[in-house]
Amino acid sequence: MQQLLKEVLSLAEGNATWLDHAALHFEHFAAQLHEDEKARWELLAAVYRERVRVVQHVAGKVRQSLATNGSSDLESEDT
């Protein structure tokens, strides 16, 4: 179970990184547009950044839970 949680955590954090990079690209792209179109891309970037914050928050809670549960619980599942 510990290994599965680590893999899911890695996937989620990878997605958060990707979303953050995409938001940055959207912001750079938006800077070159007229105001009406610029607002749409800035909103999309803001949505992506919010998703990053949500994923990072959940990932932090999972990491904390893994650390709090201790290795003794996790070792018994591995054996």
DRENTORKOL-3810 file (N, C-alpha, C; in nm, 4 decimals):
REM DRENTORKOL-3810
@n.u->0.0817; n.v->-0.1193; n.w->0.0000; ca.u->0.0000; ca.v->0.0000; ca.w->0.0000; c.u->0.0862; c.v->0.1258; c.w->0.0000
@n.u->0.1966; n.v->0.1241; n.w->0.0749; ca.u->0.2846; ca.v->0.2407; ca.w->0.0809; c.u->0.3394; c.v->0.2731; c.w->-0.0578
@n.u->0.3807; n.v->0.1719; n.w->-0.1310; ca.u->0.4357; ca.v->0.1934; ca.w->-0.2646; c.u->0.3308; c.v->0.2534; c.w->-0.3574
@n.u->0.2083; n.v->0.2056; n.w->-0.3486; ca.u->0.1002; ca.v->0.2583; ca.w->-0.4312; c.u->0.0759; c.v->0.4054; c.w->-0.4001
@n.u->0.0728; n.v->0.4403; n.w->-0.2727; ca.u->0.0533; ca.v->0.5804; ca.w->-0.2345; c.u->0.1680; c.v->0.6680; c.w->-0.2846
@n.u->0.2886; n.v->0.6172; n.w->-0.2791; ca.u->0.4030; ca.v->0.6933; ca.w->-0.3299; c.u->0.3912; c.v->0.7169; c.w->-0.4801
@n.u->0.3452; n.v->0.6165; n.w->-0.5527; ca.u->0.3292; ca.v->0.6303; ca.w->-0.6973; c.u->0.2196; c.v->0.7301; c.w->-0.7312
@n.u->0.1084; n.v->0.7230; n.w->-0.6610; ca.u->-0.0013; ca.v->0.8180; ca.w->-0.6825; c.u->0.0447; c.v->0.9592; c.w->-0.6474
@n.u->0.1182; n.v->0.9717; n.w->-0.5401; ca.u->0.1713; ca.v->1.1005; ca.w->-0.4976; c.u->0.2660; c.v->1.1568; c.w->-0.6031
@n.u->0.3507; n.v->1.0747; n.w->-0.6566; ca.u->0.4438; ca.v->1.1171; ca.w->-0.7611; c.u->0.3682; c.v->1.1639; c.w->-0.8858
@n.u->0.2664; n.v->1.0900; n.w->-0.9235; ca.u->0.1842; ca.v->1.1278; ca.w->-1.0383; c.u->0.1158; c.v->1.2622; c.w->-1.0139
@n.u->0.0568; n.v->1.2794; n.w->-0.8970; ca.u->-0.0126; ca.v->1.4040; ca.w->-0.8644; c.u->0.0834; c.v->1.5223; c.w->-0.8649
@n.u->0.2009; n.v->1.5043; n.w->-0.8067; ca.u->0.2984; ca.v->1.6135; ca.w->-0.8031; c.u->0.3513; c.v->1.6440; c.w->-0.9434
@n.u->0.3662; n.v->1.5430; n.w->-1.0261; ca.u->0.4058; ca.v->1.5651; ca.w->-1.1648; c.u->0.3008; c.v->1.6448; c.w->-1.2403
@n.u->0.1746; n.v->1.6129; n.w->-1.2152; ca.u->0.0662; ca.v->1.6876; ca.w->-1.2777; c.u->0.0652; c.v->1.8325; c.w->-1.2298
@n.u->0.0911; n.v->1.8534; n.w->-1.1026; ca.u->0.0952; ca.v->1.9897; ca.w->-1.0496; c.u->0.2063; c.v->2.0705; c.w->-1.1163
@n.u->0.3193; n.v->2.0082; n.w->-1.1369; ca.u->0.4308; ca.v->2.0760; ca.w->-1.2055; c.u->0.3909; c.v->2.1106; c.w->-1.3483
@n.u->0.3295; n.v->2.0169; n.w->-1.4164; ca.u->0.2854; ca.v->2.0411; ca.w->-1.5533; c.u->0.1838; c.v->2.1548; c.w->-1.5585
@n.u->0.0874; n.v->2.1532; n.w->-1.4682; ca.u->-0.0135; ca.v->2.2597; ca.w->-1.4643; c.u->0.0502; c.v->2.3957; c.w->-1.4370
@n.u->0.1478; n.v->2.3985; n.w->-1.3496; ca.u->0.2165; ca.v->2.5239; ca.w->-1.3175; c.u->0.2909; c.v->2.5769; c.w->-1.4401
@n.u->0.3585; n.v->2.4894; n.w->-1.5123; ca.u->0.4298; ca.v->2.5315; ca.w->-1.6337; c.u->0.3312; c.v->2.5800; c.w->-1.7403
@n.u->0.2205; n.v->2.5101; n.w->-1.7542; ca.u->0.1195; ca.v->2.5513; ca.w->-1.8518; c.u->0.0646; c.v->2.6896; c.w->-1.8167
@n.u->0.0385; n.v->2.7136; n.w->-1.6900; ca.u->-0.0109; ca.v->2.8440; ca.w->-1.6472; c.u->0.0896; c.v->2.9544; c.w->-1.6807
@n.u->0.2147; n.v->2.9264; n.w->-1.6603; ca.u->0.3190; ca.v->3.0232; ca.w->-1.6940; c.u->0.3184; c.v->3.0540; c.w->-1.8435
@n.u->0.3057; n.v->2.9520; n.w->-1.9261; ca.u->0.2998; ca.v->2.9729; ca.w->-2.0706; c.u->0.1753; c.v->3.0518; c.w->-2.1102
@n.u->0.0630; n.v->3.0219; n.w->-2.0470; ca.u->-0.0602; ca.v->3.0964; ca.w->-2.0753; c.u->-0.0423; c.v->3.2438; c.w->-2.0412
@n.u->0.0223; n.v->3.2718; n.w->-1.9289; ca.u->0.0445; ca.v->3.4110; ca.w->-1.8881; c.u->0.1348; c.v->3.4838; c.w->-1.9869
@n.u->0.2397; n.v->3.4176; n.w->-2.0326; ca.u->0.3292; ca.v->3.4789; ca.w->-2.1319; c.u->0.2545; c.v->3.5031; c.w->-2.2632
@n.u->0.1747; n.v->3.4077; n.w->-2.3028; ca.u->0.0958; ca.v->3.4215; ca.w->-2.4249; c.u->-0.0049; c.v->3.5352; c.w->-2.4108
@n.u->-0.0717; n.v->3.5411; n.w->-2.2968; ca.u->-0.1734; ca.v->3.6437; ca.w->-2.2729; c.u->-0.1145; c.v->3.7838; c.w->-2.2786
@n.u->0.0085; n.v->3.7979; n.w->-2.2369; ca.u->0.0726; ca.v->3.9301; ca.w->-2.2351; c.u->0.0836; c.v->3.9896; c.w->-2.3753
@n.u->0.0740; n.v->3.9068; n.w->-2.4784; ca.u->0.0886; ca.v->3.9539; ca.w->-2.6159; c.u->-0.0457; c.v->3.9808; c.w->-2.6847
@n.u->-0.1552; n.v->3.9600; n.w->-2.6131; ca.u->-0.2883; ca.v->3.9698; ca.w->-2.6737; c.u->-0.3586; c.v->4.1000; c.w->-2.6370
@n.u->-0.4662; n.v->4.1264; n.w->-2.7120; ca.u->-0.5534; ca.v->4.2392; ca.w->-2.6794; c.u->-0.6308; c.v->4.2069; c.w->-2.5516
@n.u->-0.6803; n.v->4.3087; n.w->-2.4869; ca.u->-0.7417; ca.v->4.2941; ca.w->-2.3538; c.u->-0.8528; c.v->4.1898; c.w->-2.3467
@n.u->-0.9437; n.v->4.1843; n.w->-2.4441; ca.u->-1.0551; ca.v->4.0888; ca.w->-2.4352; c.u->-1.0067; c.v->3.9441; c.w->-2.4400
@n.u->-0.9155; n.v->3.9157; n.w->-2.5301; ca.u->-0.8613; ca.v->3.7799; ca.w->-2.5392; c.u->-0.7630; c.v->3.7518; c.w->-2.4254
@n.u->-0.6909; n.v->3.8529; n.w->-2.3840; ca.u->-0.5936; ca.v->3.8403; ca.w->-2.2750; c.u->-0.6616; c.v->3.7931; c.w->-2.1464
@n.u->-0.7776; n.v->3.8475; n.w->-2.1167; ca.u->-0.8501; ca.v->3.8116; ca.w->-1.9946; c.u->-0.8857; c.v->3.6634; c.w->-1.9920
@n.u->-0.9214; n.v->3.6092; n.w->-2.1056; ca.u->-0.9571; ca.v->3.4657; ca.w->-2.1120; c.u->-0.8372; c.v->3.3780; c.w->-2.0761
@n.u->-0.7217; n.v->3.4104; n.w->-2.1318; ca.u->-0.6016; ca.v->3.3309; ca.w->-2.1062; c.u->-0.5524; c.v->3.3489; c.w->-1.9636
@n.u->-0.5657; n.v->3.4691; n.w->-1.9099; ca.u->-0.5271; ca.v->3.4923; ca.w->-1.7708; c.u->-0.6182; c.v->3.4157; c.w->-1.6754
@n.u->-0.7461; n.v->3.4086; n.w->-1.7090; ca.u->-0.8391; ca.v->3.3300; ca.w->-1.6277; c.u->-0.8031; c.v->3.1815; c.w->-1.6326
@n.u->-0.7714; n.v->3.1324; n.w->-1.7498; ca.u->-0.7301; ca.v->2.9931; ca.w->-1.7624; c.u->-0.6044; c.v->2.9653; c.w->-1.6796
@n.u->-0.5092; n.v->3.0570; n.w->-1.6844; ca.u->-0.3871; ca.v->3.0422; ca.w->-1.6045; c.u->-0.4205; c.v->3.0416; c.w->-1.4559
@n.u->-0.5124; n.v->3.1268; n.w->-1.4132; ca.u->-0.5514; ca.v->3.1325; ca.w->-1.2723; c.u->-0.6175; c.v->3.0020; c.w->-1.2285
@n.u->-0.6987; n.v->2.9439; n.w->-1.3147; ca.u->-0.7637; ca.v->2.8157; ca.w->-1.2831; c.u->-0.6580; c.v->2.7067; c.w->-1.2677
@n.u->-0.5616; n.v->2.7043; n.w->-1.3586; ca.u->-0.4544; ca.v->2.6057; ca.w->-1.3499; c.u->-0.3751; c.v->2.6233; c.w->-1.2209
@n.u->-0.3448; n.v->2.7473; n.w->-1.1855; ca.u->-0.2689; ca.v->2.7719; ca.w->-1.0618; c.u->-0.3482; c.v->2.7283; c.w->-0.9378
@n.u->-0.4783; n.v->2.7465; n.w->-0.9413; ca.u->-0.5614; ca.v->2.7010; ca.w->-0.8290; c.u->-0.5576; c.v->2.5490; c.w->-0.8192
@n.u->-0.5610; n.v->2.4804; n.w->-0.9321; ca.u->-0.5515; ca.v->2.3342; ca.w->-0.9314; c.u->-0.4169; c.v->2.2903; c.w->-0.8741
@n.u->-0.3117; n.v->2.3640; n.w->-0.9057; ca.u->-0.1791; ca.v->2.3346; ca.w->-0.8502; c.u->-0.1846; c.v->2.3435; c.w->-0.6981
@n.u->-0.2454; n.v->2.4500; n.w->-0.6470; ca.u->-0.2543; ca.v->2.4659; ca.w->-0.5011; c.u->-0.3326; c.v->2.3522; c.w->-0.4369
@n.u->-0.4405; n.v->2.3097; n.w->-0.5002; ca.u->-0.5216; ca.v->2.1998; ca.w->-0.4461; c.u->-0.4399; c.v->2.0703; c.w->-0.4436
@n.u->-0.3732; n.v->2.0397; n.w->-0.5528; ca.u->-0.2935; ca.v->1.9166; ca.w->-0.5597; c.u->-0.1807; c.v->1.9211; c.w->-0.4570
@n.u->-0.1136; n.v->2.0349; n.w->-0.4463; ca.u->-0.0046; ca.v->2.0464; ca.w->-0.3488; c.u->-0.0563; c.v->2.0311; c.w->-0.2059
@n.u->-0.1728; n.v->2.0857; n.w->-0.1775; ca.u->-0.2307; ca.v->2.0728; ca.w->-0.0435; c.u->-0.2623; c.v->1.9266; c.w->-0.0119
@n.u->-0.3270; n.v->1.8591; n.w->-0.1051; ca.u->-0.3618; ca.v->1.7181; ca.w->-0.0841; c.u->-0.2354; c.v->1.6324; c.w->-0.0749
@n.u->-0.1383; n.v->1.6592; n.w->-0.1608; ca.u->-0.0131; ca.v->1.5835; ca.w->-0.1569; c.u->0.0574; c.v->1.6032; c.w->-0.0228
@n.u->0.0551; n.v->1.7239; n.w->0.0287; ca.u->0.1151; ca.v->1.7497; ca.w->0.1592; c.u->0.0466; c.v->1.6718; c.w->0.2698
@n.u->-0.0864; n.v->1.6643; n.w->0.2630; ca.u->-0.1599; ca.v->1.5878; ca.w->0.3633; c.u->-0.1278; c.v->1.4386; c.w->0.3544
@n.u->-0.1141; n.v->1.3872; n.w->0.2326; ca.u->-0.0804; ca.v->1.2460; ca.w->0.2155; c.u->0.0598; c.v->1.2192; c.w->0.2689
@n.u->0.1543; n.v->1.3068; n.w->0.2350; ca.u->0.2912; ca.v->1.2899; ca.w->0.2865; c.u->0.2935; c.v->1.2935; c.w->0.4394
@n.u->0.2189; n.v->1.3859; n.w->0.4969; ca.u->0.2127; ca.v->1.3966; ca.w->0.6426; c.u->0.1503; c.v->1.2712; c.w->0.7026
@n.u->0.0471; n.v->1.2214; n.w->0.6392; ca.u->-0.0180; ca.v->1.0998; ca.w->0.6868; c.u->0.0767; c.v->0.9805; c.w->0.6806
@n.u->0.1521; n.v->0.9705; n.w->0.5720; ca.u->0.2492; ca.v->0.8620; ca.w->0.5601; c.u->0.3548; c.v->0.8713; c.w->0.6696
@n.u->0.3997; n.v->0.9926; n.w->0.6978; ca.u->0.5019; ca.v->1.0121; ca.w->0.8007; c.u->0.4455; c.v->0.9862; c.w->0.9401
@n.u->0.3212; n.v->1.0274; n.w->0.9630; ca.u->0.2587; ca.v->1.0122; ca.w->1.0945; c.u->0.2283; c.v->0.8667; c.w->1.1263
@n.u->0.1873; n.v->0.7918; n.w->1.0247; ca.u->0.1541; ca.v->0.6511; ca.w->1.0466; c.u->0.2750; c.v->0.5693; c.w->1.0862
@n.u->0.3909; n.v->0.6171; n.w->1.0527; ca.u->0.5142; ca.v->0.5494; ca.w->1.0926; c.u->0.5450; c.v->0.4295; c.w->1.0068
@n.u->0.6686; n.v->0.3918; n.w->1.0086; ca.u->0.7114; ca.v->0.2802; ca.w->0.9251; c.u->0.6656; c.v->0.1464; c.w->0.9809
@n.u->0.6347; n.v->0.1359; n.w->1.1089; ca.u->0.5945; ca.v->0.0066; ca.w->1.1640; c.u->0.4639; c.v->-0.0423; c.w->1.1017
@n.u->0.3682; n.v->0.0492; n.w->1.0825; ca.u->0.2429; ca.v->0.0106; ca.w->1.0179; c.u->0.2676; c.v->-0.0311; c.w->0.8750
@n.u->0.3522; n.v->0.0442; n.w->0.8073; ca.u->0.3763; ca.v->0.0191; ca.w->0.6666; c.u->0.4597; c.v->-0.1066; c.w->0.6469
@n.u->0.5548; n.v->-0.1326; n.w->0.7357; ca.u->0.6367; ca.v->-0.2525; ca.w->0.7253; c.u->0.5535; c.v->-0.3782; c.w->0.7408
@n.u->0.4537; n.v->-0.3744; n.w->0.8275; ca.u->0.3710; ca.v->-0.4928; ca.w->0.8485; c.u->0.2897; c.v->-0.5246; c.w->0.7236
@n.u->0.2569; n.v->-0.4224; n.w->0.6419; ca.u->0.1847; ca.v->-0.4473; ca.w->0.5182; c.u->0.2762; c.v->-0.5081; c.w->0.4145
@n.u->0.4048; n.v->-0.4747; n.w->0.4180; ca.u->0.4992; ca.v->-0.5238; ca.w->0.3191; c.u->0.5392; c.v->-0.6692; c.w->0.3435
@n.u->0.5268; n.v->-0.7174; n.w->0.4652; ca.u->0.5700; ca.v->-0.8541; ca.w->0.4962; c.u->0.4582; c.v->-0.9522; c.w->0.4871
END
